[in-house]
Amino acid sequence: LSTLSINSALALPIDWSGVFGADMHYINNFRKTDDTITKNPGAKTGTQGIDSRGGNTANFQTYIFRLQPQVIVNDGVTFKSELSTGQIRGGFMGDNSANNADGSGNNSYYFTTPANQSGLNVNQAYMELYADTALVKIGRMSKHYGLGIVFDDGKEAWDRFFTMYDGVEATMRIGNFSVTPYWAKISSQGDTGIAPAGTTTNANNGVSNNKSADVREMGVTAQYDNKNRDLVLSVLYAKRFSESGNKFYNADDQNSANERARGKTNVTIIDAYASKKWNKFKLAAEIPLVNGDYGNVYDANTKSKIAATAYILEASYELNPKWTLNLHAGQINGDKGSSNKFEAMYLHPNYQIADLMFRYYYPSINEGGRSVFDSSITNTQYVKLATSYSTDKWTWKFAGIMANAMETAKEGTRGYHHEENYAFNSNEKQDKSLGLEFDLGFDYRWNPNVTISGYYGYWMVGDYYSFNNDA
């Protein structure tokens, strides 16, 4: 009957691409300090000690998966998407099975059912419309800018995060110049516990259609890209508005065990980027500046401004077809813990400089909750010297990283815990040294589509992490 009812059929070509990977992480002595202070939400002291109840060795296996089908509708329209499973773009091996649905426990030893973490997620779904005047994108899409230190589209194989926007953007080009205005709705998640009086939220899923639960962003990117001269100059200007009833931003303080409402925010970012290549030498730099009203950062009654900055430099020199030298340097501001201005800058979790330093969010290894990979570079000055050796099948990588903290606790003043995100009263002086790390890694290209990789990192941890705010 269905065959008889079809008068005509149209087959749309689908282009498939994606990534699957599996890996193992083994971290020895990850606590970074041998003090025994455990995290106590009722008495936050600023200690860098990690909850020791789980021991000091981490051993976990993960997988990453994303599938990116593209449907070519016609010459002027393409539909693009991204699907993944688990948390973000994958998960931990062993977290995706549950006991029997009837609650009988694990007596049926060989029978398991998938847990909620293994659901299929639609990370992206948008249309690209090709017109004479602009390339227009509409829907849920990723966004990339510059070196990816703030806006990163997560296109690398092991990128677990990406900058996601639900909105519309249009790129207009004239010769080497392009302008891309965009508008996006970042979030509409309300929360009954923190919504202000007079607003309504849905207690079942937290989604609110009330304007007081919105986070919106609008901006524009202007770029000069001269392919003949290998020169790129660009600047991004954007404003993000967060309403008082939204839980996209949360806040914490020293004397409270619970998160509280951040309140309204009105933040502006100006991000300048430049790159230039001279034959075998390439230089790139990016400077994001963030300022505006940042809500109740430190306590529930004091509104604060944000004035955060980062300076990132990357340089590379190709000695010959096999050897490449690299220099990375950066300064990412930290916060002093004052109540009138928040100065800490947090880079995108995809942007990392080392295999151990800043790579993992170590407290979550024992405490759970936050993703162990959700760790941003912040509050640091660093320099990294690296080299790589490549053949047809192999790439060997060597690196040395040295880093110091920008802001530390000082006796008799306020300090800021940049990992746990709260200000505290400091009784002792904290050292600036984050330490010195050496990394060795390799990539073996089994075939054009399969790569086997490994790395070993050794971090001589600095005394910054021995701070426990006690004599």
Disulfide bonds with the S-S distance in Angstrom:
none
